[in-house]
Amino acid sequence: MILEEVKDKKEYRGLSDAFVSRVVHLYDGKYNIYVEKEKKKLIKEVRAKLRELYGAFRLPGYQKKEKILVQMKSWDDKETAERILSLHMSTLERMHSYQKLYARLQQEIPFKTVLDIGCGLNVFSLPWMGRVDYYGIDVNKDEVDFCNVYLKKFELTGGVRWGDVLSLDTVVKTDVCFLFKVLEGFEALERGSTEKLLKKITSPYIVASFATRSLGGGKAISARRLKWFEALVPAAEKFSLGGEVYYIIKRNV
Ligand SMILES: C[S@@+](CC[C@H](N)C(=O)[O-])C[C@H]1O[C@@H](n2cnc3c(N)ncnc32)[C@H](O)[C@@H]1O
């Protein structure tokens, strides 16, 4: 089966089946999988897409994260947390904005529980967020396990769930749900997935963010591309910080 063949490489083994299948389906009809050469091309293309959707965020030294975590002295040890946050592109780019970001969010939304969808390593921003119950979801088993080791090590309440959020029927209700830099990736996987996902989220507040610079802090990318999102859901507030634009959405749930 294509799914097994795609995952038959260390790098992809930790991805959820539902997520990989979703990517395989993007190429339905493009290749004849009964012709060996075409099947190989399909596998190559699927792996490249997977790398683009989740793997491109890992930075050199990523494998050292477990060793760094051993050195972490307390749940709010900012110095060590920064070393871990700097191993993932999204958290590295946001690292110097966490203080301001969470101060602002706490002012608008007094939250004690968080659901972080497509969380990556964002749990390591808890030292700036404060001691809240933290729930995350990500497709990447390796990252999920690692985040759970941290939560367990310091007996923090919460947990990170492994899975393709687009395939889950329900998600936990929290005071706020973070959708940091994930929606454009979800839309690339399945057009209209944001609308469906918003219906699944039962938290009274959502904070969604989008990059305003290309990956790696490069060229500015036009915010006009986000018109679809602004039309889909009215935001109570919108602000830019670091290389991101944030939307606070208040809902009647
Ligand atoms: C650009 S990164 C953002 C990480 C984090 N939200 C942040 O901003 O620090 C996208 C994350 O979404 C995860 N992801 C991608 N597709 C997903 C899906 N269908 N379900 C759950 N997580 C997904 C990836 O593994 C990756 O960690």
The ligand as a MOL file (V3000), in Angstrom:
LIG
                    3D

  0  0  0     0  0            999 V3000
M  V30 BEGIN CTAB
M  V30 COUNTS 27 29 0 0 0
M  V30 BEGIN ATOM
M  V30 1 C 4.1400 26.1010 10.9010 0
M  V30 2 S 4.1650 24.8850 12.1570 0 CHG=1
M  V30 3 C 3.4690 25.8310 13.4900 0
M  V30 4 C 3.7760 25.2650 14.8480 0
M  V30 5 C 3.1830 26.0500 16.0330 0
M  V30 6 N 1.7570 26.2610 15.8890 0
M  V30 7 C 3.8720 27.3800 16.1680 0
M  V30 8 O 3.4290 28.3590 15.5550 0
M  V30 9 O 4.8840 27.4490 16.8750 0 CHG=-1
M  V30 10 C 2.8160 23.8070 11.6820 0
M  V30 11 C 2.5790 22.6720 12.6640 0
M  V30 12 O 1.3280 22.0470 12.3300 0
M  V30 13 C 1.4650 20.6440 12.4210 0
M  V30 14 N 0.4440 20.0730 11.5290 0
M  V30 15 C 0.4000 20.1410 10.1700 0
M  V30 16 N -0.7020 19.5410 9.6930 0
M  V30 17 C -1.3920 19.0800 10.7830 0
M  V30 18 C -2.6240 18.3630 10.9480 0
M  V30 19 N -3.3510 18.0320 9.9060 0
M  V30 20 N -3.0280 18.0500 12.2190 0
M  V30 21 C -2.2790 18.4090 13.3000 0
M  V30 22 N -1.0990 19.0920 13.1990 0
M  V30 23 C -0.6680 19.4230 11.9700 0
M  V30 24 C 2.9010 20.3810 11.9760 0
M  V30 25 O 3.4050 19.1370 12.4240 0
M  V30 26 C 3.6260 21.5820 12.6050 0
M  V30 27 O 4.0680 21.2920 13.9180 0
M  V30 END ATOM
M  V30 BEGIN BOND
M  V30 1 1 1 2
M  V30 2 1 2 3
M  V30 3 1 2 10
M  V30 4 1 3 4
M  V30 5 1 4 5
M  V30 6 1 5 6
M  V30 7 1 5 7
M  V30 8 2 7 8
M  V30 9 1 7 9
M  V30 10 1 10 11
M  V30 11 1 11 12
M  V30 12 1 11 26
M  V30 13 1 12 13
M  V30 14 1 13 14
M  V30 15 1 13 24
M  V30 16 1 14 15
M  V30 17 1 14 23
M  V30 18 2 15 16
M  V30 19 1 16 17
M  V30 20 1 17 18
M  V30 21 2 17 23
M  V30 22 1 18 19
M  V30 23 2 18 20
M  V30 24 1 20 21
M  V30 25 2 21 22
M  V30 26 1 22 23
M  V30 27 1 24 25
M  V30 28 1 24 26
M  V30 29 1 26 27
M  V30 END BOND
M  V30 END CTAB
M  END
